[in-house]
Each structure stands twice: as structure tokens, then as C-alpha cells.
Amino acid sequence: MKTRIVMDSGREYILDAPKSEVLKLFTNSLGVIINGFVHFEEGFSIAPLHVSSVEEVRE
């Protein structure tokens, strides 16, 4: 399962991970959205506070 992340700017990222795993990366142990950057092996970083939507992509 892949996940599409759409940022406030309209930029989209596709990750090869389920939505539930991506959402875990964006929150701390209390379930609060992280105020900082999350770094990905694909070579980009995302500030979870600027994510507009997270959706599963079925291919």
C-alpha cells in the first residue's frame, strides 16, 4: 500500500508505506502532531504541521 501526502503548498509526495505507518511518524507518543521535520530515506523532509491531507493510494 502506498500513501499520498499533500502539503499546504500543493506539493505531493508518494511513500511506499501504509497510511497508518505514515501517521505514526507525524505524531509523538501522546498522539500530538510533531512541530519539526520528519526525514525520509527518499531524500526529503516534511513538517507535519504543513500537511493538508494523507490518503491511501491503491495501484
C-alpha positions as CSV (number, residue, x, y, z in Angstrom):
1,M,0.0,0.0,0.0
2,K,1.2,3.5,-0.9
3,T,0.4,6.8,0.8
4,R,0.0,10.2,-0.9
5,I,0.9,13.2,1.3
6,V,-0.3,16.6,0.1
7,M,1.3,19.7,1.6
8,D,-0.3,23.2,2.2
9,S,1.7,24.4,-0.9
10,G,0.1,21.7,-3.1
11,R,3.3,19.6,-3.4
12,E,2.6,15.9,-3.3
13,Y,4.7,13.1,-2.0
14,I,4.1,9.3,-2.5
15,L,5.5,6.9,0.1
16,D,5.7,3.2,-0.1
17,A,4.1,2.7,3.3
18,P,0.6,2.3,4.6
19,K,-1.3,5.4,5.8
20,S,-1.3,4.2,9.4
21,E,2.5,4.0,9.5
22,V,2.9,7.4,8.0
23,L,0.6,9.0,10.5
24,K,2.6,7.4,13.4
25,L,5.7,9.2,12.0
26,F,3.9,12.5,12.2
27,T,2.8,12.2,15.9
28,N,4.6,11.8,19.2
29,S,3.8,9.1,21.8
30,L,0.8,11.2,23.0
31,G,-0.7,11.5,19.5
32,V,0.2,15.2,19.2
33,I,1.5,16.3,15.8
34,I,5.2,16.9,15.8
35,N,6.4,20.5,15.5
36,G,9.5,19.9,13.5
37,F,10.7,17.9,10.5
38,V,10.3,14.2,9.7
39,H,13.2,13.0,7.5
40,F,12.6,10.2,4.9
41,E,15.2,7.9,3.3
42,E,14.0,9.1,-0.2
43,G,15.9,12.3,0.5
44,F,13.2,14.8,1.6
45,S,11.8,16.1,4.9
46,I,8.3,17.0,5.8
47,A,7.0,19.4,8.5
48,P,3.8,17.6,9.7
49,L,2.2,20.9,10.7
50,H,2.0,21.8,7.0
51,V,0.4,18.6,5.7
52,S,-3.0,19.2,4.1
53,S,-4.0,15.5,3.6
54,V,-2.8,12.0,3.9
55,E,-4.5,9.3,1.7
56,E,-4.0,5.7,0.7
57,V,-3.2,5.1,-3.0
58,R,-4.4,1.8,-4.5
59,E,-2.4,0.8,-7.6
